[in-house]
Amino acid sequence: GLGTHDQLIDTPTFSADDGNGGNFATYNPLSNGSYADLTEGNLQVNGNTSADAAWTSGTMGFTSGKWYWEHYIATQYAYGPTFGLALMNSRSLSTTTGQYYAITWQSTSSQMYAASSNTTDFGMGTMTVNSTGVTNTSTGDYTAFYLDCDNRKLWIALNGTIPNSGDPANGTNPQVSWTETPFYPITFGVQNLASPQSTAVLNTGSNPSFNGNLGTPGTETDDNGMGLFKYNVPDGFLAMCAANMPIAAEVDPAQTLDDYPQKLFSPLLYTGTGSSNAISGLGFSPNLTWIKNRDATDDHKFTDTVRGV
């Protein structure tokens, strides 16, 4: 009984051998303020108030590699939606407006814009922005983004055309470049407005019909055969999905034991002693612990090996 556009290719497991990319990036409800609403499985975002703009980012971010994704402008109003890049961090989160951007294509005023305070604070270094050939967008337009984390460059396309003769495959004529790898992973961002609402639809490879807005869903894939896109994916650029994510050296991708997921994540019940207490039996050394007292209203306790106790 589901419409074709409601049947997605996301799955918790993935296999590089059969083109199954696993889970694909979506808009992130954890970085989305109350001024914007997420629908359609977190693949559509729209503004819901005239009080202010709302910025929404993604569920996957990277500091290396080359990445590709697309947006559809279902409804455009004033300055929204506008598209760009965000950084996956907690310093810039707002409960109302969400996660602030680092770079944005102000697509209704024909220019690229870098938020200098954000790019400086989070270690992106000197930013170079080129608005040559960047044009306005309208309801019904499609945008495509080409992010090269390795060479710190960004290209954009409107309805399949990259302005200023930009060429992501050859690394020439980007709209934006920066000098340093940021402290936090880079992800996509969308700024939405309301009165009336502006609405943006995302495709990172799992939503080739853009929630049914594209009559014939896209069939283009990346170099690894992952994802389904409206436009051609340049050589070297990949879909934001689990199968394309870098694997840490400590993780053996050839592992086939049935209990392998439990070697990465697992719950463990124990009884507190009120003093020092060595907890054993987990089966691996965790890099992140989430501890909660189950018979009292104590706070949740998160501790990781990067920041320490």
VENPE-V57491 format. One record per backbone hydrogen bond with DSSP energy under -1.0 kcal/mol. CO is the residue of the C=O (numbers start at 1). NH is the residue of the N-H. Records with the same first field share a line. If there is no record, write none. Layout:
CO=NH ; NH
This chain:
3=6
4=7
15=20
20=15
21=243
23=242
26=59
28=31
31=99
33=36
35=48
37=46
39=43 ; 44
42=27
43=202
44=39
45=200
46=37
54=192
55=99
56=190
57=28
62=186
65=149
66=238
67=147
69=145
70=203
71=143
72=74 ; 201
73=140
75=199
77=80
80=77
82=191
83=105
84=189
85=102 ; 103
86=187
87=89
90=93
92=100
94=98
95=34
96=35
97=55
102=115
103=85
104=113
105=83 ; 107
106=109 ; 111
107=137
111=106
113=104
114=116
115=119
116=120
117=121
118=122
119=124
120=123
122=183
124=180
128=177
131=134
138=141
141=73
142=159
143=71
144=157
145=69
146=155
147=67
148=153
152=178
153=148
154=175 ; 176
155=146
157=144
158=161
161=158
163=166
167=171 ; 172
172=167
175=130
176=154
177=128
185=88
186=62
187=86
189=84
190=56
191=82
192=54
193=198
198=47
199=74 ; 75
200=45
201=72
203=70
205=228
207=210
208=218
209=214
210=213
220=229
222=225
226=222
229=220
234=237
238=68
239=241
240=25
242=245
248=251
252=255
257=260
260=263
261=264 ; 265
287=305
289=303
291=301
301=291
303=289
304=308
